[in-house]
C-alpha cells in the first residue's frame, strides 16, 4: 500500500582521469529534440522513423514476477493478460532492480527522473526527517507536489526551506513531463508520485493560491474532505496550444516550474478530477476500465478514490479515458494487490482474497487491451512500459495445506505479519542506551541522533555498537535473531546515493535490518513486549535484500525488440527514463544516472553512437559501479558494516574503512560522471562512444569494482 502507514510515526589499478565534459547532473539547457513542437496536435514521438503515437507508462506498487511461494503462481502469472502481452509483444527484464532505500516514493521518483534520490531529493521514503535549528529532527512526507517545499506533518512553516524534490544544487529537480510537453504532447498523470497534487494541505494552496476557492474547500472541515476527491491524484500537464487546456478555460492553471533548466513558461495544467474529468469525459463521470462503474470516493462522490483506491480497474480506466480524449502520454500508478483494501489482515501468497484481487487485476488488463484495441491503440503504434517498485518480502509461516497453489487449492496461514520491533525499548533493556534520536520507522530504519553529531563522535560510535548487538526472540520461530544485517553511516550512504544536497535531512545512520522485522521507536522499556507480530502488515520493503531489490520491467512497442523474458541485462529504475526517451527521440535537460538499455531498443531506433559490443560492455560495468544495489554498492555496504561494528583499539578499523570508502567514493563519482556523460552524448547529442574510449572506461570501472570487492573482504 502506498499509504501503508506514517513511517515517520511508528580488474587492475588505474588512475581515474579527471572529469571531462558536462557533469552527470540534473543541469543544462538543451531543449527536447523532436520533429514536433507547438501544440498537442503536433506531438510526434519515435526515433529512427518508428512512429509512436501513444506512450503508456504503468508502475505497480509491489506486484511480483517471481513466486513468493514456489507452489503458488506469482502475481504476474495470475495476470496472464498482462504477462502474455509483455512476453509475446516485447521484452520482460526480470533482472531489474531498485535503488535504496527500496520504497514506493523513492522507487517511483527514481523511475520517473532517471536519477537516484540524491538528485531528486527523496532517497528515504515514504517519509523522512530533517533537523530543526535545535538539532532535533522532525517528520516530513515524500509525497508532495513537484514544486512544494518540505511537507512537515506538524507545521505549515517548516524551518527547512528546501524543496521536497531538491536536486544536487538545492533547486527543484527537473520535472518528468517537460520533455513531452515541450515536444507538443499533453502528459496525463494518474496518481503518479508528485506529478499530481498529493494532499490537501500544502499542495492545494500552493497550486491554486492561498485565497482561492479551492484552498477554502480544502480548509472546510465539514465537507468530509471533498478537496481530496476534487483536487488530488489526477491531472494533465498540457503542451502549449493544447486543445485540452483550452477547453478547460479558466480551470486550466499555470503550470509553474520556476527552476526548470532552460525555462518553462506559457504552459498550463489541469489539477484534480474536478477540472480534468469534464474535458476528458464531457458526457459524464470517468468510469473504471470496464466502463460500468463510476470512479468515486468512499462516499460515492465522483472523482479521485484515494491512492489505495487506484486499483487496476480504476487506474486503467483513467488511462484509457485520457488516451481517448487525445492525451497521448499517460503515466499511472496502480496500487498493490496483496494487501486487503477492505480491512483485516494482510494476505499471504495463495490466500483466497489475494487470488481474488489478482483476478480482478487480470480482468481489468483484459478489458484495457480490448478497449485500447478498439481505439486503434496497440503495440504497433504505442510505447508500453510497465514495471513495479520494490518487491515486498513476505513475513509469515508456512502455508496450509503444504501443497496448496492458491488457484485450485486455497492457502491459509496461521502466522502472518511483520515482526514489529521497538528499538528504543530493546536498546534500553539490553544495553542501557538511552540516546535521543528521531527515526524513520522501517525494515531499513534511519536514525537522526539529536544534535546532528559527526559520524566519528563517541556518542554515535557507541550507539552504532549497541544497535549492532541487539537481538530479538522471533515470535514465529522462537529462535533468537540478530536484528541488524548491515549499517550505512553518512560516508556509505553517500556511496549508495542516499545523501541529498540538503544536509538537514541526512540521517546519522541507516540500519538494514533482517527483512522480517519492521523497526520502530516506542516506549523506552519492554513492559509491553518489544517484539510482536503485526497481522495487519505482512509485506516488508525498504531493505537491502535480494528478494526486495530485484523486480521486473516490460517494454513493448515499435521501437523495442521482442525478446520475451530475459535475465541477460542487469538494469535498475534509473534506466527506464533514458531508455524511453532514446527510443522516443526526446531528451532531458540533464544527464541521467541511468542508461539507455541498448539491448532492448531496435537498431533503427538506436542512435548510431550507441551501437557495438563495447558500448554494451561499458553499460554493464557502469551499472555495477553506480547502481545502489550493484556490486560496488553491495561490497562497500559490507565493508562499511564491518567498520562500523568493529571495536579495535583507537577505533582504527573504523577510521581506516572510512578513509578507504571516502577515497573509493571520490574515484567512483568522477568515473561514473565521465561514463554517464559519454553515454548521454551518444544517446541524445549525436555523439559517439568509440571502442577505445569504451574499453578504457570499462577497464577503469572494473578496477574500482575490484578494489571495492577487496575492501569487503
C-alpha positions in Angstrom: 0.0 0.0 0.0 1.4 3.4 -0.9 0.0 5.0 2.2 0.7 2.0 4.3 1.4 3.9 7.5 3.1 7.0 8.7 6.7 5.9 8.6 7.8 8.9 10.5 5.5 7.9 13.4 5.9 4.5 14.1 40.2 -5.7 -12.6 43.9 -3.6 -12.4 44.9 -0.4 -10.8 44.2 2.6 -13.0 44.4 6.3 -12.5 40.9 7.8 -12.8 41.1 10.5 -15.3 40.0 14.0 -14.5 36.4 14.9 -15.0 35.7 15.8 -18.6 32.7 17.4 -20.4 29.5 18.3 -18.8 28.5 16.9 -15.4 26.3 13.9 -14.8 24.0 16.2 -13.0 20.5 17.4 -13.4 21.6 20.6 -15.1 21.9 22.0 -18.6 19.8 24.0 -21.1 19.3 21.7 -24.1 15.7 21.5 -25.3 13.8 18.4 -26.1 14.7 17.3 -29.7 11.8 16.1 -31.8 10.2 16.8 -35.1 7.2 18.0 -33.3 6.6 21.2 -31.4 4.0 23.9 -30.8 0.7 22.3 -29.8 -0.6 19.0 -28.7 -1.7 18.2 -32.2 2.0 18.4 -33.3 3.0 15.7 -30.8 5.5 13.5 -32.7 7.3 10.7 -31.0 9.6 7.8 -32.0 13.3 7.6 -33.1 14.6 6.2 -36.4 11.4 6.7 -38.3 9.4 4.5 -35.9 6.2 6.3 -35.4 4.9 6.3 -31.8 1.6 7.9 -31.3 1.0 7.0 -27.7 3.0 6.4 -24.6 1.6 4.4 -21.7 3.7 4.0 -18.6 2.4 2.0 -15.7 4.1 1.4 -12.3 2.7 -1.1 -9.9 3.1 -0.9 -6.2 4.5 -4.3 -5.3 3.5 -6.8 -8.0 5.8 -9.7 -8.3 7.1 -11.7 -11.3 8.9 -14.2 -9.1 7.0 -16.5 -6.8 6.8 -15.8 -3.1 5.6 -19.4 -2.5 7.1 -21.9 -5.0 3.7 -23.7 -5.4 1.7 -20.5 -5.9 1.7 -18.7 -9.2 3.2 -15.3 -8.9 1.3 -12.0 -9.2 2.1 -11.7 -12.9 1.4 -15.4 -13.6 -2.1 -14.7 -12.1 -2.4 -11.8 -14.5 -1.9 -13.7 -17.8 -3.4 -11.0 -20.0 -0.7 -8.6 -18.9 2.1 -11.2 -18.7 1.3 -12.7 -22.1 1.2 -9.2 -23.7 4.6 -8.3 -22.3 6.2 -11.7 -23.2 4.7 -12.1 -26.7 4.9 -8.4 -27.8 8.1 -7.2 -26.3 10.7 -7.8 -23.6 10.3 -8.5 -19.9 13.5 -7.9 -18.0 13.3 -9.8 -14.7 16.9 -8.8 -13.7 15.7 -5.3 -12.8 16.5 -3.6 -9.5 15.5 -0.9 -7.1 17.5 2.0 -5.6 18.0 2.3 -1.8 16.1 2.5 0.2 13.7 0.4 -1.7 10.4 2.2 -1.1 7.5 3.3 -3.1 8.3 7.0 -3.2 12.0 6.7 -3.9 11.4 3.9 -6.4 8.7 5.7 -8.4 10.6 9.1 -8.4 13.8 7.4 -9.5 11.9 5.7 -12.3 10.3 9.0 -13.4 13.5 11.0 -13.4 16.3 8.6 -14.3 18.4 9.8 -11.3 18.9 8.5 -7.8 17.4 10.0 -4.7 20.5 12.1 -4.0 19.5 14.1 -7.1 15.7 14.1 -6.8 15.6 14.6 -3.1 13.8 11.6 -1.8 16.1 8.6 -1.2 14.4 8.0 2.1 10.7 7.4 1.7 7.8 7.3 2.1 8.6 9.9 4.7 11.9 11.3 6.0 13.1 13.6 8.8 15.1 16.9 8.9 16.9 18.7 11.6 15.4 21.9 13.1 17.6 24.7 14.5 17.6 22.9 17.9 19.2 19.8 16.4 16.0 17.7 16.8 14.6 16.0 13.8 11.0 16.5 12.5 8.9 14.3 10.2 8.0 15.3 6.7 6.4 13.5 3.8 7.8 12.3 0.5 4.5 12.6 -1.3 4.0 16.3 -2.2 3.5 18.2 -5.5 6.7 18.6 -7.5 7.2 22.3 -6.6 6.4 22.0 -2.9 8.7 22.8 -0.1 9.2 20.5 2.8 5.9 18.9 3.7 6.2 18.8 7.5 3.4 16.8 9.0 3.1 19.1 12.0 3.6 22.7 10.7 2.9 24.7 7.6 6.1 26.7 8.3 8.9 24.2 8.4 12.3 25.5 9.3 13.9 23.6 6.4 13.1 25.7 3.3 14.5 23.4 0.6 12.1 21.9 -1.9 10.7 18.4 -1.3 12.2 17.5 -4.8 15.6 19.0 -4.2 18.3 18.4 -6.8 22.0 18.4 -6.1 22.2 22.2 -6.5 19.4 22.9 -3.9 16.9 23.7 -6.6 13.6 22.0 -7.6 14.6 18.9 -9.6 13.6 19.0 -13.3 10.1 17.6 -13.8 9.4 14.5 -15.9 6.7 15.9 -18.1 8.7 18.7 -19.6 10.4 16.6 -22.3 6.9 15.6 -23.5 5.1 19.0 -23.3 8.0 20.8 -25.0 7.6 18.2 -27.8 3.9 19.3 -28.1 2.4 16.3 -26.2 -0.1 16.6 -23.3 1.0 14.5 -20.3 -1.6 12.8 -18.3 -0.8 11.8 -14.7 -2.9 9.2 -12.9 -1.9 9.0 -9.2 1.8 9.1 -10.2 4.0 10.3 -7.4 4.4 14.1 -7.1 3.3 14.8 -10.7 -0.2 15.3 -9.2 -1.4 17.0 -6.1 -0.7 14.6 -3.3 -2.6 16.2 -0.4 -5.0 19.0 0.5 -2.6 20.7 2.9 0.3 22.4 1.2 -0.5 21.2 -2.3 -3.9 22.8 -2.9 -3.0 26.4 -1.8 0.4 26.0 -3.5 -1.1 25.4 -6.9 -4.4 27.3 -6.7 -3.4 30.1 -4.3 -3.9 30.6 -0.6 -7.1 32.7 -1.1 -8.6 30.6 -3.8 -11.9 28.8 -3.6 -10.0 25.6 -3.9 -8.0 26.4 -0.8 -11.2 27.3 1.0 -12.7 24.0 0.1 -9.5 22.2 1.4 -9.8 24.1 4.7 -13.5 23.3 5.1 -13.7 20.6 7.8 -17.4 19.9 7.3 -17.3 18.5 3.8 -15.7 15.2 4.6 -12.5 16.1 2.7 -14.2 16.8 -0.6 -11.0 18.5 -1.7 -9.2 15.2 -1.7 -11.7 13.9 -4.2 -11.7 17.0 -6.3 -8.1 18.1 -6.5 -5.7 15.2 -5.5 -4.3 12.4 -7.6 -5.4 13.2 -11.2 -4.1 15.8 -13.6 -2.8 16.8 -17.1 0.3 18.8 -17.8 -0.5 20.5 -21.1 1.6 21.3 -24.1 1.5 24.9 -25.4 -1.7 25.5 -27.5 -3.2 22.3 -26.0 -6.8 21.9 -27.1 -7.5 20.2 -23.8 -6.4 23.0 -21.6 -8.1 25.5 -24.0 -11.4 23.5 -23.5 -11.0 23.8 -19.7 -10.9 27.6 -19.9 -10.2 29.3 -16.6 -10.0 25.9 -14.9 -6.6 25.4 -16.5 -4.0 26.9 -14.2 -0.4 28.0 -14.9 2.0 25.0 -14.8 4.8 26.7 -12.8 8.3 25.2 -12.7 10.5 28.1 -11.5 13.8 26.2 -11.5 13.4 24.2 -14.8 16.6 24.3 -16.8 16.0 26.3 -20.0 12.9 27.9 -18.5 9.3 26.8 -18.6 6.7 29.5 -19.2 3.4 29.6 -21.0 2.3 26.2 -20.0 -0.9 25.3 -18.2 -2.2 22.2 -16.4 -5.3 20.7 -15.1 -5.1 19.8 -11.4 -7.6 17.3 -9.9 -10.5 15.3 -11.2 -12.9 18.3 -10.7 -11.2 20.1 -13.6 -9.7 17.1 -15.5 -12.8 14.9 -15.8 -15.1 17.3 -17.6 -12.6 17.7 -20.5 -11.6 14.1 -20.8 -15.1 12.7 -20.3 -17.5 15.5 -21.2 -20.6 13.2 -21.3 -20.3 12.0 -17.8 -18.1 10.8 -14.9 -15.0 8.9 -15.6 -15.6 5.2 -15.1 -13.4 2.2 -14.5 -11.9 0.4 -17.4 -15.0 -1.7 -17.9 -17.0 1.4 -18.5 -19.6 0.3 -15.9 -18.6 1.7 -12.5 -18.1 5.4 -11.8 -14.7 6.1 -10.1 -15.7 7.7 -6.9 -14.5 8.2 -3.3 -15.8 6.2 -0.3 -18.9 8.4 -0.1 -19.8 7.8 -3.7 -18.7 11.3 -4.9 -17.2 11.0 -8.5 -13.5 11.8 -8.6 -10.3 10.6 -7.0 -10.8 7.5 -4.8 -7.6 7.8 -2.9 -4.2 6.3 -3.8 -5.0 2.9 -2.3 -8.2 3.0 -4.3 -6.3 3.2 -7.6 -6.8 -0.5 -8.4 -6.0 -1.7 -11.9 -9.6 -1.2 -12.9 -9.6 2.5 -11.8 -6.1 3.5 -12.9 -6.5 1.8 -16.3 -9.9 3.4 -16.7 -8.4 6.9 -16.3 -5.5 6.0 -18.7 -7.9 4.8 -21.3 -10.2 7.8 -20.9 -7.2 10.2 -21.2 -5.9 8.4 -24.3 -9.4 8.5 -25.9 -9.6 12.2 -25.1 -6.4 12.9 -27.0 -3.8 12.8 -24.2 -1.0 10.9 -26.0 1.3 10.4 -23.0 -0.1 8.9 -19.8 1.7 7.8 -16.7 -0.2 5.9 -14.0 0.3 4.2 -10.6 -1.5 1.0 -9.7 -2.0 0.1 -6.1 -0.8 -3.3 -4.8 -2.9 -6.4 -4.8 -1.6 -8.3 -1.8 -3.0 -6.1 1.0 -6.6 -6.2 1.8 -8.1 -2.8 0.8 -11.3 -3.5 2.7 -9.8 -4.1 6.1 -8.5 -7.0 8.0 -5.2 -8.8 8.0 -2.7 -8.8 5.1 -2.8 -11.7 2.7 -0.3 -14.5 2.3 0.5 -16.0 -1.1 -2.3 -18.0 -2.4 -4.9 -16.9 0.1 -8.4 -16.6 -1.3 -8.7 -12.9 -1.0 -5.3 -12.3 -2.6 -6.1 -14.6 -5.5 -9.5 -12.9 -6.0 -7.9 -9.4 -6.1 -5.3 -10.6 -8.7 -8.2 -12.0 -10.7 -9.8 -8.5 -10.8 -6.5 -7.1 -11.9 -6.2 -9.6 -14.7 -9.8 -8.9 -15.8 -9.0 -5.2 -15.9 -6.0 -5.7 -18.1 -8.0 -7.9 -20.5 -10.6 -5.1 -20.7 -7.9 -2.5 -21.1 -6.2 -4.1 -24.0 -9.6 -4.8 -25.7 -10.7 -1.2 -25.2 -7.4 0.2 -26.5 -7.6 -2.2 -29.5 -11.0 -0.8 -30.4 -9.4 2.7 -30.2 -6.6 1.7 -32.5 -4.0 1.9 -29.7 -1.7 -1.1 -29.9 1.8 -2.4 -29.8 2.3 -1.2 -33.4 1.9 2.4 -32.6 2.2 2.7 -28.8 5.1 2.5 -26.3 4.1 0.5 -23.3 6.5 0.4 -20.3 5.2 -1.5 -17.3 7.2 -2.0 -14.0 6.8 -2.4 -10.3 8.6 -0.7 -7.4 10.3 -2.8 -4.7 9.4 -6.5 -4.3 7.9 -6.9 -0.9 9.3 -9.6 1.4 6.6 -11.8 2.8 6.7 -12.3 6.6 4.7 -15.4 7.6 4.7 -19.0 8.4 4.2 -22.0 6.2 1.1 -22.3 4.0 -1.6 -24.9 4.7 -2.1 -27.4 3.2 1.5 -27.8 2.2 0.6 -28.5 -1.5 -1.8 -25.5 -1.9 -1.4 -23.5 -5.1 -3.9 -20.8 -4.3 -5.7 -21.2 -7.5 -7.2 -24.6 -7.2 -6.4 -25.2 -3.5 -6.6 -22.1 -1.4 -3.8 -21.4 1.1 -4.3 -20.5 4.7 -1.7 -19.2 7.2 -1.8 -19.4 11.0 1.1 -16.9 11.2 1.3 -13.8 9.0 2.6 -10.4 9.8 5.8 -8.4 10.1 7.7 -8.6 13.3 7.4 -5.1 14.9 10.5 -4.4 17.0 10.6 -1.5 19.5 14.2 -0.5 19.1 14.1 2.1 21.8 12.9 -0.5 24.3 15.4 -3.0 23.2 18.3 -0.6 23.4 17.3 0.4 27.0 16.8 -3.1 28.3 19.6 -4.9 26.5 22.3 -2.2 26.5 21.1 0.7 28.7 21.4 3.0 25.8 19.0 6.0 26.0 20.4 8.1 23.1 17.9 10.6 21.9 17.1 10.3 18.2 14.4 10.6 15.6 13.6 7.6 13.5 12.1 6.8 10.1 10.5 3.5 11.0 11.0 0.8 8.5 12.7 -2.5 7.8 15.5 -0.1 6.8 15.2 2.3 9.7 17.1 5.6 9.5 18.3 7.4 12.7 18.8 11.1 13.2 20.7 11.4 16.5 19.8 14.6 18.3 22.3 17.4 17.9 23.4 16.0 14.5 26.8 14.7 15.7 29.6 13.7 13.5 30.0 10.1 12.3 33.0 9.6 14.4 31.6 11.1 17.6 31.9 8.8 20.6 28.1 9.1 21.1 27.5 7.9 17.6 30.0 5.1 17.7 28.6 3.8 21.0 25.0 4.0 19.6 26.1 2.0 16.5 27.7 -0.7 18.6 24.6 -1.0 20.7 22.3 -1.3 17.7 24.6 -3.9 16.2 24.3 -6.1 19.3 20.5 -6.1 19.6 18.8 -9.4 19.4 15.1 -10.4 19.3 13.2 -13.6 20.0 11.3 -14.3 16.8 7.6 -14.9 17.6 7.3 -17.2 14.6 10.3 -19.5 15.2 11.1 -19.0 18.9 14.7 -18.5 17.9 16.9 -15.5 18.8 17.7 -13.3 15.8 20.3 -10.6 15.3 18.2 -7.8 14.1 20.7 -5.8 12.0 22.2 -7.2 8.8 24.0 -4.1 7.6 24.8 -0.5 8.5 25.5 2.6 6.4 26.7 5.8 8.0 26.9 9.1 6.1 30.1 8.0 4.2 28.4 4.9 2.9 25.0 6.5 2.4 26.7 8.9 0.0 28.0 5.9 -2.0 24.5 4.5 -2.1 23.0 7.8 -3.4 21.2 8.5 -0.2 22.7 11.9 0.7 21.0 14.9 -0.8 22.1 18.5 -1.2 20.1 19.3 1.9 22.3 18.4 4.9 19.4 18.8 7.3 17.7 15.7 6.0 20.8 13.4 6.1 20.4 10.7 8.8 23.2 9.9 11.2 22.8 6.2 10.3 20.8 3.7 8.3 20.3 0.2 9.5 19.3 -2.5 7.0 17.6 -5.0 9.3 16.6 -8.6 9.0 13.8 -8.2 6.4 11.3 -10.0 8.7 11.5 -7.0 11.1 9.8 -3.6 11.0 11.8 -1.4 13.3 10.1 1.5 15.1 10.7 3.5 18.3 8.2 3.1 21.1 8.4 3.2 24.9 11.9 3.1 26.4 11.2 -0.2 28.1 9.7 -3.6 27.3 6.9 -3.6 29.8 4.8 -4.4 26.8 6.6 -6.9 24.5 9.2 -5.2 22.4 8.8 -7.7 19.6 5.4 -8.6 18.4 3.8 -9.9 15.2 1.6 -7.4 13.4 -1.0 -9.3 11.4 -2.2 -6.1 9.6 1.1 -5.9 7.6 2.9 -8.9 6.2 5.0 -7.4 3.4 8.2 -5.6 4.2 10.3 -3.3 1.9 13.0 -0.7 2.1 15.7 -3.2 3.0 18.9 -4.4 1.4 17.8 -7.9 0.4 17.8 -9.7 -3.0 14.1 -10.6 -2.9 13.2 -6.9 -2.2 15.7 -5.3 -4.5 15.1 -7.4 -7.6 11.9 -6.6 -9.6 10.9 -6.5 -13.3 10.1 -4.2 -16.2 8.4 -4.8 -19.5 9.0 -2.9 -22.8 6.5 -3.1 -25.7 6.2 -1.0 -28.8 7.5 -0.3 -32.3 10.9 0.8 -31.0 11.5 -2.2 -28.8 12.8 -5.7 -29.5 10.8 -8.8 -28.9 13.0 -10.9 -26.6 10.4 -12.4 -24.2 11.5 -12.9 -20.7 15.2 -12.3 -20.2 17.8 -12.1 -17.4 20.5 -11.1 -19.8 20.6 -7.4 -18.9 21.1 -6.1 -15.4 19.1 -2.9 -15.0 17.6 -0.6 -12.4 14.9 2.0 -12.1 17.2 4.8 -13.3 17.4 3.2 -16.8 13.7 3.5 -17.6 13.7 7.2 -18.3 16.8 7.3 -20.7 15.6 4.1 -22.4 12.2 5.6 -23.1 13.5 9.0 -24.3 16.2 7.4 -26.5 13.5 5.3 -28.2 11.2 8.3 -28.5 13.7 10.7 -29.9 13.4 13.1 -26.9 15.9 14.2 -24.4 16.0 15.8 -21.0 17.9 18.9 -19.8 20.3 16.8 -17.7 22.4 13.7 -17.7 20.7 10.7 -16.2 22.2 8.3 -13.7 20.6 5.6 -15.8 21.5 4.3 -19.3 19.5 3.6 -22.4 19.2 -0.2 -22.4 20.7 -0.7 -25.8 19.9 -4.5 -25.9 16.2 -3.7 -25.8 15.9 -1.0 -28.4 15.6 -1.8 -32.1 18.6 -1.0 -34.2 16.7 1.6 -36.3 15.7 3.5 -33.2 19.1 3.3 -31.6 21.4 6.3 -32.1 24.5 5.3 -34.1 26.8 6.3 -31.3 25.4 3.5 -29.1 25.9 0.6 -31.4 28.5 -2.1 -30.7 29.5 -4.6 -28.1 31.9 -2.2 -26.4 29.0 0.0 -25.5 27.1 -2.9 -24.0 30.1 -3.9 -22.0 30.6 -0.3 -20.8 27.0 0.0 -19.8 27.2 -3.3 -17.8 30.3 -2.2 -15.9 28.8 1.2 -15.2 25.6 -0.3 -13.7 27.6 -2.4 -11.3 29.7 0.6 -10.4 27.0 3.2 -9.9 23.7 1.4 -9.0 22.8 1.4 -5.3 22.5 -2.4 -5.2 25.1 -3.1 -7.9 28.4 -4.8 -7.0 30.1 -1.6 -5.8 27.3 -0.6 -3.6 26.9 -4.1 -2.2 30.6 -4.5 -1.4 31.0 -1.1 0.1 28.0 -1.7 2.3 29.6 -4.9 3.6 32.8 -3.1 4.2 31.1 -0.2 5.9 29.2 -2.6 8.2 32.4 -4.3 9.3 34.0 -1.0 10.0 31.0 0.4 12.0 30.7 -2.8 14.0 34.4 -3.0 14.7 35.9 -2.4 18.2 39.6 -2.3 17.5 41.8 -0.1 19.7 41.6 3.6 18.9 38.8 2.7 16.5 41.5 2.0 13.9 39.5 -0.3 11.7 36.6 2.1 11.5 38.8 5.0 10.7 40.7 3.1 8.0 37.5 1.9 6.5 36.0 5.4 6.4 39.1 6.7 4.7 39.1 3.9 2.1 35.4 4.3 1.4 35.8 8.1 1.0 38.7 7.6 -1.5 36.8 5.0 -3.4 33.7 7.2 -3.4 35.5 10.1 -4.9 37.0 8.0 -7.6 33.7 6.3 -8.3 31.8 9.5 -8.6 34.3 11.0 -11.0 34.4 7.9 -13.2 30.6 7.5 -13.1 30.2 11.1 -14.2 32.5 10.5 -17.2 30.7 7.4 -18.3 27.3 8.8 -17.9 28.3 11.9 -19.8 29.8 9.8 -22.6 26.6 7.7 -22.9 24.4 10.8 -22.8 26.4 12.4 -25.5 25.9 9.4 -27.8 22.2 8.9 -26.9 20.9 12.5 -27.1 23.5 14.7 -28.7 24.6 12.9 -31.9 27.8 11.9 -30.3 29.7 8.6 -30.3 31.3 6.3 -27.8 34.4 5.0 -29.6 35.7 1.5 -29.0 38.9 2.7 -27.4 37.1 5.2 -25.1 34.6 2.5 -24.1 37.4 0.0 -23.4 39.4 2.4 -21.2 36.3 3.4 -19.2 35.2 -0.2 -18.8 38.7 -1.2 -17.5 38.7 1.7 -15.0 35.3 0.7 -13.8 36.4 -2.9 -13.3 39.4 -1.7 -11.4 37.2 0.2 -8.9 34.9 -2.8 -8.6 37.8 -5.0 -7.8 39.1 -2.6 -5.1 35.6 -2.4 -3.5 35.4 -6.2 -3.5 38.8 -6.5 -1.9 37.8 -3.9 0.8 34.7 -6.0 1.5 37.0 -8.9 2.4 
